[in-house]
Amino acid sequence: MVRIFLSIVWVFTFWPLQPLRSWAPPRSLVFT
């Protein structure tokens, strides 16, 4: 539960800062 929440926070924090092409690497880090 906490892990999912942190993942969402991480995505919303970095997604706007990075180009869309960087969505894939963060996604793999989130699931790692």
N, CA, C and O of each residue as an XYZ file, in Angstrom:
128
protein
N       0.838     -1.197      0.000
C       0.000      0.000      0.000
C       0.888      1.269      0.000
O       0.765      2.134     -0.867
N       1.775      1.343      0.994
C       2.688      2.492      1.080
C       3.555      2.569     -0.160
O       3.827      3.650     -0.682
N       3.987      1.400     -0.626
C       4.850      1.341     -1.795
C       4.159      1.922     -3.019
O       4.756      2.671     -3.793
N       2.889      1.563     -3.181
C       2.102      2.082     -4.299
C       1.974      3.599     -4.186
O       2.132      4.322     -5.170
N       1.685      4.070     -2.975
C       1.544      5.507     -2.749
C       2.838      6.244     -3.090
O       2.812      7.277     -3.758
N       3.960      5.712     -2.631
C       5.255      6.324     -2.914
C       5.550      6.318     -4.409
O       6.128      7.265     -4.943
N       5.148      5.247     -5.073
C       5.340      5.158     -6.519
C       4.554      6.240     -7.237
O       5.057      6.885     -8.157
N       3.314      6.431     -6.805
C       2.469      7.468     -7.409
C       3.075      8.853     -7.175
O       3.146      9.677     -8.087
N       3.504      9.089     -5.951
C       4.123     10.378     -5.618
C       5.367     10.603     -6.469
O       5.589     11.697     -6.988
N       6.173      9.552     -6.606
C       7.408      9.629     -7.394
C       7.109      9.993     -8.839
O       7.752     10.863     -9.427
N       6.099      9.295     -9.408
C       5.719      9.551    -10.801
C       5.226     10.987    -10.978
O       5.627     11.676    -11.916
N       4.368     11.428    -10.084
C       3.822     12.782    -10.202
C       4.872     13.857     -9.932
O       4.720     15.003    -10.353
N       5.940     13.476     -9.223
C       7.007     14.435     -8.947
C       7.956     14.573    -10.130
O       8.376     15.680    -10.468
N       8.293     13.455    -10.756
C       9.300     13.470    -11.820
C       8.727     13.523    -13.234
O       9.378     14.023    -14.151
N       7.503     13.004    -13.413
C       6.911     12.969    -14.739
C       6.825     14.347    -15.378
O       7.227     14.496    -16.532
N       6.312     15.376    -14.672
C       6.214     16.713    -15.253
C       7.589     17.326    -15.541
O       7.716     18.188    -16.410
N       8.608     16.884    -14.819
C       9.942     17.455    -14.984
C      10.695     16.825    -16.147
O      11.593     17.439    -16.724
N      10.323     15.600    -16.483
C      11.026     14.873    -17.538
C      10.166     14.795    -18.801
O       8.940     14.880    -18.729
N      10.817     14.632    -19.959
C      10.076     14.423    -21.199
C       9.321     13.099    -21.163
O       9.623     12.228    -20.347
N       8.346     12.951    -22.043
C       7.533     11.737    -22.063
C       8.370     10.493    -22.321
O       8.022      9.395    -21.885
N       9.478     10.677    -23.038
C      10.321      9.515    -23.354
C      10.950      8.924    -22.105
O      11.392      7.775    -22.116
N      10.994      9.697    -21.031
C      11.591      9.217    -19.790
C      10.582      8.470    -18.920
O      10.906      8.032    -17.816
N       9.346      8.329    -19.433
C       8.314      7.649    -18.649
C       8.629      6.166    -18.482
O       8.269      5.557    -17.475
N       9.301      5.595    -19.470
C       9.598      4.165    -19.425
C      10.615      3.790    -18.321
O      10.339      2.878    -17.541
N      11.765      4.456    -18.231
C      12.734      4.128    -17.188
C      12.159      4.276    -15.771
O      12.349      3.379    -14.949
N      11.455      5.390    -15.458
C      10.867      5.518    -14.127
C       9.905      4.381    -13.846
O       9.835      3.882    -12.723
N       9.154      3.965    -14.879
C       8.194      2.889    -14.707
C       8.912      1.616    -14.274
O       8.433      0.916    -13.382
N      10.031      1.308    -14.877
C      10.751      0.103    -14.506
C      11.338      0.217    -13.114
O      11.442     -0.778    -12.396
N      11.722      1.424    -12.729
C      12.256      1.625    -11.379
C      11.159      1.461    -10.334
O      11.393      0.937     -9.245
N       9.976      1.910    -10.679
C       8.838      1.812     -9.756
C       8.503      0.351     -9.466
O       8.158     -0.005     -8.339
N       8.608     -0.492    -10.495
C       8.249     -1.909    -10.337
C       9.393     -2.750     -9.785
O       9.216     -3.922     -9.453
N      10.559     -2.141     -9.694
C      11.712     -2.888     -9.204
C      11.662     -3.044     -7.691
O      12.558     -3.650     -7.103
